[in-house]
Amino acid sequence: MQLRQVLLFRLDSIVNVRKLLLTITIVSVLVSPLAGDVFLLRNGGRVAGKLTNPRQNPRMDYRIRTRHGGVILLRKSQVRRVKATSAKMSEYLKRRADIEPTVAGHWGLAEWCKAKSLGVQRDHHLTQILAIDPTHKRARYALGYSKIGGVWSREEERMTKRGLVRFQRGWRTRQEVRVITERQEYEAKEIEWTKKIKTWRSWIRSGRKRKTEGFSNFSKIRDPIASGPLIKLLNAKKEPARLKLMYLDAIGQMPDHTATSALIKRILKDPNSNLRNRAIEILSRYKSQDAVSQLIGKLRNKDNEIVNRAAMALREMRDPRALPALINALTTKHRIQLPTTQPGAIGATFGSAGAGGLSAGGNKPRFVEREIRNESVYQALMALNPGVNFVFDQVRWRRWYVFTNTPRGVNLRRDR
């Protein structure tokens, strides 16, 4: 195609529109994208050149003169956007028009492009240098080549051979890219859920006509990714308990193990008994061995209240693996702070064995270690073993457990 001849297109004079769009796309490929302004077409193509009718108002069409002298007429409806040429790009085009096609000419313009931060244009001229002189070291180094074992290669080639791909300004394995991409997708979805939940919550709290719709939307949540924003609201101190119950119900409809740790935290720490009981109900449906293991560990907690709350959850989960830990937690020792007395006052003190005495009052905190019977642990043992009741006698509970869990025919006695 001779681009110096005038190419004039008018939409109203062409019957086959598809032929017109194909012709424009071909022209956009042949015309250098650096020649003047760039006109982005709705069909995905692009035309570069100088607009020769800039004062047309209102805009009806674009008359474009390309660097090669051709003229293209585009209707306004064909152009999606116009990218204006910057001042330094205009200067570059002038310099390129006068360049001598030699190594020195291309190197001089490549250095100018480097100073003006025109990376794509610089690489173009460095590549032209190598086409003329493949041994030009400075051009190769500038393009990222390294000479290893007498062979020139670029970083991209070396990394590709190692199975790496360029990702986020670095080189990573495909597995790393997959993990990072999945995490980014998860975070994006979590942000989307946060916005939805915040909106629905505002409908409910406002008490207006969309309140019912808000409740309905919460009841339809099934996506585990929504658990993050819901847990944040559960942990908010000033959030109303009635809404927290709704958040727990939403979590309870998700796949098992979605929020095990969050539910355990609610069971052990929440001051509201209704919320604790709802969390226990959800967790007991999960039948999670990990949850049982975490709760068993809490039976050794220094806080007696945590011990009993863990036992309440284990009672509902009915997992026999908890039996030894429950037996050991029937009675536990805890360090308790005694009430302080007024300075100079005399008060009675009693040890864990019941010995009493008098001591002078003081304002320093005083602590004693006491053995406490844990009622919730006892109730859990009773629930797991109907008909068996040794009350708080740990010795008898242990003997019973060993007896019932020893295979028949095994003699536990040692020959002396």
C-alpha positions as CSV (number, residue, x, y, z in Angstrom):
1,M,0.0,0.0,0.0
2,Q,1.4,3.4,-0.9
3,L,0.6,5.6,2.2
4,R,1.5,8.8,0.4
5,Q,-1.6,8.7,-1.6
6,V,-4.7,10.3,0.0
7,L,-6.9,7.9,1.9
8,L,-10.4,9.5,2.3
9,F,-13.2,7.6,4.0
10,R,-16.8,8.8,4.3
11,L,-19.3,6.7,6.2
12,D,-22.2,7.7,4.1
13,S,-20.5,6.7,0.8
14,I,-19.6,3.2,1.9
15,V,-22.1,0.4,1.8
16,N,-20.1,-2.3,3.6
17,V,-19.4,-0.9,7.1
18,R,-17.4,-4.0,8.1
19,K,-15.1,-3.3,5.1
20,L,-14.5,0.2,6.3
21,L,-13.6,-0.8,9.9
22,L,-11.2,-3.5,8.5
23,T,-9.5,-0.9,6.3
24,I,-9.1,1.6,9.1
25,T,-7.6,-1.2,11.3
26,I,-5.0,-2.0,8.6
27,V,-4.1,1.6,8.2
28,S,-3.7,2.0,12.0
29,V,-1.2,-0.9,12.0
30,L,0.9,0.5,9.1
31,V,0.9,4.0,10.5
32,S,3.5,4.6,13.2
33,P,1.9,5.1,16.6
34,L,4.4,7.9,17.3
35,A,3.2,10.2,14.5
36,G,1.3,13.0,16.2
37,D,-1.9,12.5,18.2
38,V,-3.4,9.1,18.6
39,F,-7.0,8.5,17.8
40,L,-8.4,5.4,19.6
41,L,-11.3,3.8,17.6
42,R,-14.4,2.1,18.9
43,N,-13.5,-1.1,16.9
44,G,-10.3,-1.4,18.9
45,G,-8.0,0.1,16.2
46,R,-5.9,3.3,16.4
47,V,-4.8,6.0,14.0
48,A,-1.9,8.3,14.6
49,G,-1.4,11.6,12.9
50,K,-2.0,15.4,13.1
51,L,-5.6,16.7,13.2
52,T,-6.0,19.2,10.4
53,N,-9.5,20.5,11.4
54,P,-8.9,21.3,15.1
55,R,-11.3,24.3,15.1
56,Q,-14.4,22.4,13.9
57,N,-17.2,23.1,16.4
58,P,-19.4,21.2,17.0
59,R,-17.2,18.2,16.2
60,M,-18.6,16.2,13.3
61,D,-15.5,14.4,12.0
62,Y,-11.7,14.1,12.3
63,R,-9.5,14.9,9.4
64,I,-6.1,13.3,10.1
65,R,-2.8,13.7,8.2
66,T,-0.4,10.9,8.9
67,R,3.4,11.2,9.0
68,H,3.6,9.6,5.5
69,G,1.3,12.2,3.9
70,G,-1.9,10.3,3.8
71,V,-5.2,11.8,4.9
72,I,-7.9,9.9,6.8
73,L,-11.4,11.2,7.5
74,L,-13.2,9.6,10.5
75,R,-16.7,10.3,11.6
76,K,-17.1,11.4,15.3
77,S,-19.0,8.2,16.1
78,Q,-16.0,6.1,15.0
79,V,-13.6,7.7,17.5
80,R,-13.6,6.6,21.2
81,R,-10.9,8.9,22.5
82,V,-8.1,11.2,21.4
83,K,-4.7,11.0,23.0
84,A,-2.9,14.3,22.5
85,T,0.8,14.3,21.8
86,S,3.0,15.9,24.5
87,A,5.6,18.6,23.8
88,K,8.5,16.2,24.3
89,M,6.9,13.7,21.9
90,S,6.5,16.4,19.3
91,E,10.2,17.3,19.7
92,Y,11.1,13.6,19.4
93,L,9.1,13.3,16.1
94,K,11.1,16.3,14.7
95,R,14.4,14.7,15.7
96,R,13.5,11.3,14.4
97,A,12.5,12.8,11.0
98,D,16.1,14.2,10.7
99,I,18.0,11.2,12.0
100,E,20.7,9.5,9.9
101,P,20.1,5.7,9.8
102,T,23.6,5.0,11.3
103,V,24.8,3.6,14.6
104,A,25.8,7.1,15.7
105,G,22.5,8.6,14.7
106,H,20.4,6.1,16.5
107,W,22.7,6.2,19.6
108,G,22.5,10.0,19.9
109,L,18.7,9.9,19.7
110,A,18.5,6.9,22.2
111,E,20.5,9.0,24.7
112,W,18.2,12.0,24.2
113,C,15.2,9.7,24.8
114,K,16.8,8.4,28.0
115,A,17.2,12.0,29.3
116,K,13.5,12.7,28.4
117,S,12.2,9.4,30.0
118,L,11.0,8.0,26.6
119,G,11.7,4.4,27.3
120,V,9.8,2.8,24.5
121,Q,11.4,5.1,21.9
122,R,14.8,4.6,23.4
123,D,14.5,0.8,23.1
124,H,13.4,1.2,19.5
125,H,16.6,3.0,18.5
126,L,18.8,0.7,20.5
127,T,17.3,-2.2,18.7
128,Q,18.0,-0.4,15.4
129,I,21.6,-0.2,16.4
130,L,21.8,-3.9,17.0
131,A,20.3,-4.5,13.6
132,I,23.2,-2.6,12.1
133,D,25.9,-3.8,14.5
134,P,25.0,-6.9,16.6
135,T,28.3,-6.6,18.5
136,H,27.5,-3.1,19.9
137,K,28.1,-3.8,23.6
138,R,26.6,-0.5,25.0
139,A,23.4,-1.0,23.1
140,R,23.1,-4.6,24.4
141,Y,23.8,-3.6,28.0
142,A,21.2,-0.7,27.7
143,L,18.6,-3.2,26.5
144,G,19.2,-5.5,29.5
145,Y,21.5,-8.0,27.9
146,S,24.2,-9.8,29.8
147,K,27.0,-11.9,28.3
148,I,27.2,-15.2,30.1
149,G,29.4,-18.0,28.8
150,G,30.0,-16.1,25.7
151,V,26.3,-15.8,24.9
152,W,24.2,-12.6,25.0
153,S,20.9,-13.1,26.7
154,R,18.3,-10.8,28.4
155,E,17.0,-11.2,31.9
156,E,13.6,-12.2,30.6
157,E,15.1,-15.1,28.7
158,R,17.1,-16.3,31.6
159,M,14.2,-16.1,34.1
160,T,11.8,-17.8,31.7
161,K,14.2,-20.8,31.4
162,R,14.2,-21.0,35.2
163,G,10.4,-21.3,35.1
164,L,9.8,-17.7,36.5
165,V,7.3,-15.1,35.2
166,R,7.4,-11.4,35.5
167,F,4.8,-10.2,38.1
168,Q,4.4,-7.0,40.0
169,R,7.8,-5.6,39.1
170,G,9.6,-8.8,39.9
171,W,10.1,-12.4,39.0
172,R,8.1,-15.1,40.7
173,T,7.2,-18.7,40.4
174,R,3.8,-19.5,38.9
175,Q,2.7,-20.9,42.2
176,E,3.6,-17.6,44.0
177,V,1.7,-15.7,41.3
178,R,-1.3,-17.9,41.9
179,V,-1.2,-17.5,45.7
180,I,-0.8,-13.7,45.4
181,T,-3.6,-13.4,42.8
182,E,-6.0,-15.6,44.9
183,R,-5.2,-13.5,48.0
184,Q,-5.9,-10.3,46.1
185,E,-9.1,-11.7,44.7
186,Y,-10.1,-12.7,48.3
187,E,-9.4,-9.2,49.7
188,A,-11.3,-7.6,46.9
189,K,-14.4,-9.8,47.6
190,E,-14.0,-9.1,51.3
191,I,-14.1,-5.4,50.7
192,E,-17.2,-5.8,48.6
193,W,-18.9,-7.8,51.4
194,T,-17.9,-5.1,53.9
195,K,-19.7,-2.5,51.9
196,K,-22.8,-4.6,51.5
197,I,-22.9,-5.5,55.2
198,K,-22.4,-1.9,56.2
199,T,-25.3,-0.9,53.9
200,W,-27.7,-3.6,55.2
201,R,-26.8,-2.8,58.8
202,S,-27.6,0.9,58.2
203,W,-31.0,-0.1,56.8
204,I,-31.8,-2.2,59.9
205,R,-30.6,0.4,62.4
206,S,-32.5,3.2,60.7
207,G,-35.7,1.4,61.3
208,R,-37.1,2.5,57.9
209,K,-38.9,0.7,55.2
210,R,-35.7,-1.2,54.0
211,K,-35.2,-2.7,57.4
212,T,-37.0,-5.9,56.4
213,E,-34.9,-6.2,53.3
214,G,-31.8,-5.8,55.4
215,F,-32.7,-8.7,57.7
216,S,-33.5,-10.8,54.6
217,N,-30.2,-10.0,53.0
218,F,-28.3,-11.1,56.1
219,S,-30.3,-14.4,56.2
220,K,-29.2,-15.2,52.7
221,I,-25.4,-14.9,53.3
222,R,-23.6,-18.1,52.5
223,D,-20.2,-16.9,51.2
224,P,-17.4,-17.7,53.8
225,I,-15.6,-14.6,52.7
226,A,-18.3,-12.5,54.4
227,S,-17.2,-14.0,57.8
228,G,-14.4,-11.5,58.1
229,P,-16.6,-8.3,58.1
230,L,-19.2,-10.1,60.3
231,I,-16.5,-11.1,62.9
232,K,-15.3,-7.5,63.1
233,L,-18.8,-6.4,64.0
234,L,-19.1,-9.2,66.6
235,N,-15.9,-7.9,68.2
236,A,-17.2,-4.3,68.3
237,K,-18.0,-3.4,71.9
238,K,-20.8,-1.0,71.2
239,E,-22.6,-3.2,68.7
240,P,-26.1,-4.1,69.9
241,A,-26.5,-7.7,71.1
242,R,-29.6,-8.2,68.9
243,L,-27.5,-7.5,65.8
244,K,-24.7,-9.7,67.0
245,L,-27.1,-12.6,67.3
246,M,-28.0,-11.9,63.6
247,Y,-24.3,-12.0,62.7
248,L,-23.8,-15.3,64.5
249,D,-26.8,-16.7,62.7
250,A,-25.3,-15.6,59.3
251,I,-22.0,-17.3,60.3
252,G,-23.9,-20.4,61.3
253,Q,-25.3,-20.8,57.7
254,M,-21.8,-20.9,56.2
255,P,-19.8,-24.0,55.5
256,D,-18.3,-25.8,58.6
257,H,-15.1,-24.5,60.2
258,T,-15.6,-21.0,58.6
259,A,-15.2,-19.1,61.9
260,T,-14.2,-21.7,64.5
261,S,-11.8,-19.5,66.4
262,A,-14.2,-16.5,66.4
263,L,-17.0,-18.7,67.8
264,I,-14.7,-20.0,70.6
265,K,-13.7,-16.5,71.4
266,R,-17.4,-15.6,71.7
267,I,-18.0,-18.6,74.0
268,L,-15.1,-17.8,76.3
269,K,-15.1,-14.0,76.4
270,D,-18.5,-12.6,75.6
271,P,-20.3,-11.3,78.7
272,N,-23.7,-11.9,77.1
273,S,-25.0,-15.4,77.9
274,N,-27.3,-15.4,74.9
275,L,-24.5,-14.8,72.5
276,R,-22.4,-17.4,74.2
277,N,-25.1,-20.0,74.0
278,R,-25.8,-19.2,70.3
279,A,-22.1,-19.6,69.5
280,I,-22.1,-23.0,71.4
281,E,-25.1,-24.1,69.4
282,I,-23.4,-23.3,66.1
283,L,-20.0,-24.8,67.1
284,S,-21.7,-28.0,68.2
285,R,-23.1,-28.5,64.7
286,Y,-19.7,-28.2,63.2
287,K,-18.4,-31.4,65.0
288,S,-14.9,-29.8,64.6
289,Q,-12.0,-31.8,66.1
290,D,-9.9,-28.6,66.0
291,A,-12.6,-26.8,68.1
292,V,-12.6,-29.7,70.6
293,S,-8.9,-29.5,70.9
294,Q,-8.9,-25.8,71.5
295,L,-11.6,-26.0,74.2
296,I,-9.8,-28.9,75.9
297,G,-6.7,-26.6,76.2
298,K,-8.9,-24.0,77.8
299,L,-9.7,-26.4,80.7
300,R,-6.2,-25.6,82.1
301,N,-6.8,-21.8,82.0
302,K,-5.9,-19.7,85.0
303,D,-9.3,-18.1,84.9
304,N,-11.9,-20.3,86.5
305,E,-14.7,-18.7,84.5
306,I,-12.9,-19.6,81.2
307,V,-12.6,-23.2,82.5
308,N,-16.3,-23.5,83.1
309,R,-17.3,-21.8,79.8
310,A,-15.1,-24.3,77.9
311,A,-16.7,-27.1,79.7
312,M,-20.2,-25.9,78.8
313,A,-19.2,-26.0,75.1
314,L,-17.7,-29.4,75.4
315,R,-20.9,-30.7,77.1
316,E,-22.8,-29.8,73.9
317,M,-20.2,-31.1,71.5
318,R,-20.3,-34.6,73.2
319,D,-16.8,-35.6,72.1
320,P,-15.4,-38.4,74.3
321,R,-11.9,-37.2,73.7
322,A,-12.6,-34.5,76.2
323,L,-13.2,-37.0,79.1
324,P,-9.6,-37.1,80.6
325,A,-9.3,-33.3,80.5
326,L,-12.7,-32.9,82.0
327,I,-11.9,-35.3,84.9
328,N,-8.7,-33.4,85.6
329,A,-10.6,-30.1,85.6
330,L,-13.3,-31.2,88.0
331,T,-11.4,-29.2,90.7
332,T,-8.8,-26.6,89.8
333,K,-6.6,-24.3,91.8
334,H,-6.8,-20.6,91.2
335,R,-5.1,-17.6,92.6
336,I,-7.8,-15.3,94.1
337,Q,-7.5,-11.7,95.3
338,L,-9.0,-11.1,98.7
339,P,-11.0,-8.0,99.4
340,T,-8.9,-5.2,100.7
341,T,-9.6,-3.8,104.2
342,Q,-9.3,-0.3,105.4
343,P,-5.9,0.8,106.8
344,G,-5.6,-0.1,110.5
345,A,-8.6,-2.5,110.4
346,I,-8.3,-6.1,111.6
347,G,-9.8,-8.9,109.5
348,A,-10.0,-12.6,109.6
349,T,-8.1,-14.7,107.1
350,F,-8.7,-18.3,106.2
351,G,-6.4,-20.7,104.3
352,S,-7.5,-23.2,101.8
353,A,-7.6,-25.9,104.5
354,G,-9.9,-23.8,106.6
355,A,-7.3,-22.5,109.1
356,G,-8.1,-19.0,110.2
357,G,-6.4,-16.1,111.8
358,L,-6.3,-12.3,112.3
359,S,-4.2,-9.9,110.2
360,A,-3.7,-6.2,110.2
361,G,-5.5,-4.5,107.4
362,G,-3.6,-2.8,104.6
363,N,-4.3,-1.4,101.2
364,K,-2.0,-3.8,99.3
365,P,-3.8,-6.5,97.2
366,R,-3.6,-9.9,98.8
367,F,-4.0,-13.2,97.0
368,V,-4.6,-16.8,98.1
369,E,-4.6,-20.0,96.1
370,R,-7.8,-22.0,96.5
371,E,-9.1,-25.2,95.0
372,I,-12.5,-24.7,93.3
373,R,-15.1,-27.2,92.3
374,N,-16.2,-26.5,88.7
375,E,-19.9,-27.2,88.3
376,S,-20.0,-26.9,84.5
377,V,-17.2,-29.5,84.2
378,Y,-19.2,-31.8,86.4
379,Q,-22.3,-31.3,84.3
380,A,-20.3,-32.0,81.1
381,L,-19.0,-35.3,82.6
382,M,-22.6,-36.3,83.5
383,A,-23.8,-35.4,79.9
384,L,-21.1,-37.5,78.3
385,N,-21.6,-40.4,80.6
386,P,-25.3,-40.8,81.5
387,G,-25.8,-43.0,84.6
388,V,-22.3,-42.5,85.9
389,N,-21.9,-40.1,88.8
390,F,-18.9,-39.9,91.1
391,V,-19.6,-36.2,91.8
392,F,-16.3,-34.4,92.4
393,D,-14.3,-37.5,93.3
394,Q,-11.5,-37.3,90.7
395,V,-9.9,-40.5,91.9
396,R,-13.0,-42.6,91.2
397,W,-13.6,-40.9,87.9
398,R,-10.1,-41.7,86.8
399,R,-10.4,-45.4,87.9
400,W,-13.7,-45.6,86.0
401,Y,-12.2,-44.1,82.9
402,V,-9.2,-46.5,82.9
403,F,-11.5,-49.5,83.5
404,T,-14.0,-48.6,80.7
405,N,-11.2,-47.8,78.2
406,T,-9.1,-50.9,78.8
407,P,-9.7,-53.7,76.3
408,R,-11.1,-56.8,77.9
409,G,-8.5,-59.6,78.6
410,V,-5.7,-57.1,79.4
411,N,-4.2,-57.4,82.9
412,L,-3.1,-54.1,84.2
413,R,-1.3,-55.7,87.2
414,R,2.4,-56.1,87.0
415,D,4.1,-59.3,88.1
416,R,6.5,-58.7,91.0
